[in-house]
Amino acid sequence: MTNLTGVIRQLKKERQRVQGEMEQLNTALAALGSLGGVGGKSTGIRAPKARRPMSVAARKRIAAAQQARWAKWKKNKRNK
């Protein structure tokens, strides 16, 4: 039973230590958050924008342009 009491005491001590560290981290985050953003408030991390779907015609134009670039590169490489 005394062993269990010692374990509980250690866990409570560890909890207090971690709570102190959390308070320090929260203070640091609050200080850093007040440095930037509009009106002194941090906007946080932005979510990535959703990618817009590309039409079939646009994909074909891009593919044709890339093929032309490769053909030009290969032609110049062959002539050297």
C-alpha positions as CSV (number, residue, x, y, z in Angstrom):
1,M,0.0,0.0,0.0
2,T,2.9,2.4,0.8
3,N,4.3,1.8,-2.7
4,L,1.0,2.8,-4.3
5,T,0.9,6.0,-2.1
6,G,4.4,6.8,-3.3
7,V,3.4,6.4,-6.9
8,I,0.4,8.6,-6.5
9,R,2.5,11.3,-4.8
10,Q,5.0,11.2,-7.7
11,L,2.2,11.4,-10.3
12,K,0.7,14.4,-8.6
13,K,4.2,16.1,-8.4
14,E,4.7,15.4,-12.1
15,R,1.2,16.8,-12.9
16,Q,2.1,20.0,-11.1
17,R,5.4,20.3,-13.0
18,V,3.7,19.7,-16.4
19,Q,1.0,22.3,-15.6
20,G,3.7,24.8,-14.8
21,E,5.4,24.1,-18.2
22,M,2.0,24.4,-19.9
23,E,1.5,27.9,-18.3
24,Q,4.9,29.0,-19.6
25,L,4.2,27.7,-23.1
26,N,0.8,29.5,-23.1
27,T,2.5,32.7,-22.0
28,A,5.1,32.4,-24.7
29,L,2.4,31.7,-27.3
30,A,0.4,34.6,-26.2
31,A,3.4,36.9,-26.4
32,L,4.3,35.7,-29.9
33,G,0.7,35.8,-31.1
34,S,0.4,39.5,-30.1
35,L,3.4,40.4,-32.3
36,G,1.8,39.7,-35.7
37,G,-1.5,39.8,-37.4
38,V,-4.2,42.4,-37.9
39,G,-4.9,44.5,-34.8
40,G,-2.3,42.6,-32.8
41,K,-4.2,39.4,-33.1
42,S,-2.7,36.3,-34.7
43,T,-4.8,34.9,-37.5
44,G,-3.3,31.4,-37.1
45,I,-2.5,28.9,-39.7
46,R,-4.4,29.1,-43.0
47,A,-6.1,26.1,-44.4
48,P,-4.7,25.1,-47.8
49,K,-6.9,26.3,-50.7
50,A,-8.8,23.7,-52.5
51,R,-7.5,22.9,-56.0
52,R,-9.7,24.0,-58.8
53,P,-10.5,21.3,-61.3
54,M,-8.9,21.7,-64.7
55,S,-10.9,21.3,-67.9
56,V,-10.0,18.7,-70.4
57,A,-9.2,21.4,-73.0
58,A,-6.8,23.0,-70.6
59,R,-5.1,19.7,-69.8
60,K,-4.7,19.1,-73.6
61,R,-3.2,22.6,-74.1
62,I,-0.7,22.1,-71.3
63,A,0.2,18.6,-72.6
64,A,0.8,20.0,-76.1
65,A,2.9,22.9,-74.8
66,Q,5.0,20.4,-72.7
67,Q,5.5,18.1,-75.7
68,A,6.6,21.1,-77.8
69,R,9.1,22.1,-75.1
70,W,10.5,18.6,-75.0
71,A,10.7,18.3,-78.8
72,K,12.6,21.7,-79.0
73,W,15.0,20.5,-76.2
74,K,15.6,17.2,-78.0
75,K,16.1,18.9,-81.3
76,N,18.7,21.3,-79.8
77,K,20.5,18.5,-78.1
78,R,20.7,16.4,-81.3
79,N,22.1,19.3,-83.3
80,K,25.0,20.0,-80.8
